[in-house]
Amino acid sequence: MSGFKRQEIAELIYNKLKLKQQDIKVAYQASKDQIGFFYIDDLLPVDIAKKCFEVFPDKSEMHTLKSLREYKHVSAQMDKHHELLESVIYAFQDKKVVELIGEICNIEALYADESLYAGGISLMAKNNYLHPHLDNSHDAERERWRVMNLLYYVTPEWETKNGGHLELWPNGPKKAPQLLESKFNRLIVMATHDRSWHSVNEVTIDSSRCCISNYYFSDDPLNNSDRFHVTKFRGRPEDTFTNIILDLDANLRMLLRKVFKKGIRKNPHFYKNKSS
């Protein structure tokens, strides 16, 4: 199965998007005044999707992010992992795929990110979570706006009761979220802007929810109201103490970015591709 090349996988993704284009465009347009999103089930042939899961690295081979904000395992250094995973990630960056998603979401200029800044692969195991947050607004150089988040899930038979599902907070993190299940072979595409609060609820079973992710960038923000911001985390509505701590944390990091435009240190989460 690793014999499937990036271009072949891109063609499969493109054809599925094209087949569902009208329905997913309607879904995105209906939700874009809050958090624009759409999803497609059965994105790739089942054998490819299952192979992605079979070759997914163990969490011990990934970088662990553990704090009050989040607890998950990530990697962008794709040459350390099975070639199929890299092929699938970059298939989403194929020019035809990017342009079609731009057409579906009515965004004129979209750019894929070869460096996989904050993208790549992620794994969430038992007790892992991601608190409500806004993704930081820009790329690493603060030159382009982060506007789309693509999440492709590859864990077979992942059920609602398992947790590890994407939550959108269209009315802000003080209101109830909308749950989008992290179903096997499902692609979720969501807009990222100054109101796109989202989270992942806690994984409840001793198993791994695996995801392949990409971000797209643009020359302009999706909302005219958007301004530069760091990643902002909140606690859940009932967790007042966490809200206070994470609010202080976001304000401090934002203050530092006003002094140090590109941060005190470079975010290590990107693909250090020796062949580039």
N, C-alpha and C positions, 0 to 999 in steps of 0.2 A: 504493500500500500504506500510505502514511502516513495514508490516510483511515480506517484502522481506529482506532476510538476506544478509550479506556482501558476503558470498561465492556464493550465487545464482547470485548476480549482477556481481561478478567477472567472473563467467562462461559466462554470457551474453556478457560482454566486450571481453573476450578472443575469444569467437566464432565469434564475428563480426570482430575482428582484423584478425583472421585466415582466414575468408571468403574473406577479402579484402587484404590479405597479399601481394600478388604479385604486385597489383596496387600501394599500398602505399609504398612498398619498392622501386619501380621505381621512384615514386615522390620524396622520400627522397634522393635517390642517385643522381637524376637530380639536386637537389638544394643544396647538402651538401657542395659544394665548396664555396658557399656564406653563406647562412643560411639554413641548412637542416631542412625541415619540411614536414609534411603530414597532411591531415585531413580526417575524416570520418563523413559522415552525417548519421542521423538516428541511432545513436550508440545504444541506449537502446529502449525498447518498449515505445511507446508514453505515456502510462499511468504512467510509472515510471518517465519519464522526466518531465511531467506536474506536477506530485506530488512534485518533487524536487522544482519546482518554487512555488507551492502553499504553501509549508512549509518554504520557504526561509525567514530568519528573516528580519524585517524592518531595514532600515539603522540606526534608533535610538538605535537598539540593538547591533550595531557593532561599531568598532573603526574607527573614521574618520581620514584620512591622508590628510592634506590640507597644501600645500606649493607651491612655484614656480615650484617644480618638478612634483607634482601630486595632484590630488583631487579625492579621492575614499573612500570607506568604506570596511573594512576588518574584518575578525575574524578567529582565529585558535582554539578558545576555544570551541570545538565541543560539549561538554557535556551541553552547555547552549542552544543548538539548537535542532531541531528535529532529531531523531535518524536516519532517512533515509539519511540525508545529510552526517552524519558520515559514514554510511554504504557504500555510493557511493564513498566517498573520499578514504576509505581504500580498497575498491574493486580494485582500480587502483594500490594498493600496493601488491596485491596478487602475489605470486611468479611466477605463470604461466604467468600472464599479463606482469610483469616486464621483465621476460626472453624473452618473445615473442617480445616485443618492442626492447629489446637489439638485438635480431636476425634481426629484420627488419632494424634497424639502424646500424648494424654491430659493436656493442659495446659489448665487451666480458663480462664485469662485471658492472652491474648496481645495485644500491642500492636504495630502497624506503626510505622515511624519516618519521618514525612514529611520530616524534615531530612536523611535519608540519611547519618547519622553513621557514617562508615567504610564506607558502602555506595556504590551508584551503579554505575559501569562500570569494568572493568579490562581491560588488555591486557598480554599477556606475549609478548615477541618473543625472538629468538635470545639465548641465554645468560641469560635472565631466570629467576628462581627465588624461592621463598619458603621459608625454613628452618622446621623444626618449631617450632610455637608454640602458646600458648594465647591466644585473644582476650581483650582486657581485659573485666572482668566486668560493667561497667555502661554506662549511657548517659552522655552528656556531663555531665549534672548529678548523676550518682551517685544517681539516684532510682529507677531500675528496673534489673533484671538482664537482661543479654543472654543469651538462651536458645536462639535458633534462627538458623541461617545458611542462606540460600537462594541457590544458585548456578545460574544458567541459562546454558548454553554455546551459542554461535551460530556457531562457525567450521565451515563445511562440510568434510567428509572429513578430520577431524582424527584421525590414527592414533596407535596406541600408541607407535611409535618416535619420534614428534615430541616427546615429553615434554610438560611443561606440564599434568600430570595431578594431581588432588587425591590426597593420601596421608593416610590416617588411621593414627594410632599407638595402637591400643586398649590396648596393654601399656606405653605410655610411650615416650619418644623414644630409649631405649637398646635397644629391641627392633625387630623388623622391622615395616615399615608394611604396610597394606592399600591397594592402589592402586584408585582409582575413576577411570575414564577420563573425560576432558573431552569427551565425544562431542557432535557437533552435535545441537542440539535436545534436549539432556538437561537435566533439572532434578535437582540434588542438594540434599536438605534434611538438615542435620546439626545435632545438639544442640551447644550450647556451654556448657561448665561447667569445673570445675577439673581434669578428666581428659581433655578433648577435644583432645588434641594433634593437630595437622594441619599439612600443608605442601603445597607444589607443587614437583614435581621440575623440573629445568632443561629449558628449551626447547632443542631440538637443531637446529632447522631455521630457515631465514631466512623466517619467516612469523609470523603473529599469532594467538594464541589469545585469543579475545574472550569476555568474561563479563559478565553483568548480575546484580547482587547486591543482596540485601536482608538486613537483620537484623530479627528480632522480639525484643521485650522483654517482661518479666513483672514482677509485683510481688514474686515470690519466686524464689530460685535453683532450678535443677533438682535439685541435690544439697544435702542438709543440711550437708555438709562444706564447701561453697563459702564463701569469704570474698572480700572485695574484693581484686582484684589488677590490676596493669597488664598489658599484653601482654607475655608472657614468651617469649623465643626461646631455642632451643637449636641447636647444630650437629647434624649427622648423627652416628650412633653412632661412626663411625670417626674423627671430627674432634675430637680432644681439645682442641686449642688454641682452636678456635672455641667449643667448649662453655664453656671457662673464661672467655673474654672476654664471651660473651653472658650468662653467669650473673652476672658482675659488673655488666654493664649493667642487667640486670633488677633486681638488688638496689639499685643506686643510684637507678633511677627509682622503685622502690617506696618508698625512704626519702624521696625528694622529695615523693611524694604523701601521705605521712604528715604532712609539714609544710604542704604546699600542697594542700588537699583536692581542688581541681579543676585542679591542675597549674599550672605557671609560666605557660604560655600556652595559649590555647584551641586545640584541635585544628582546623586549618583545613579538614579534610576533612568538610564538610557542605554542604548545598544552601542557598546564600544566595538564597532565592527572593524576588524583589522584589514578587511579587504576593500574598505571605502577609501 
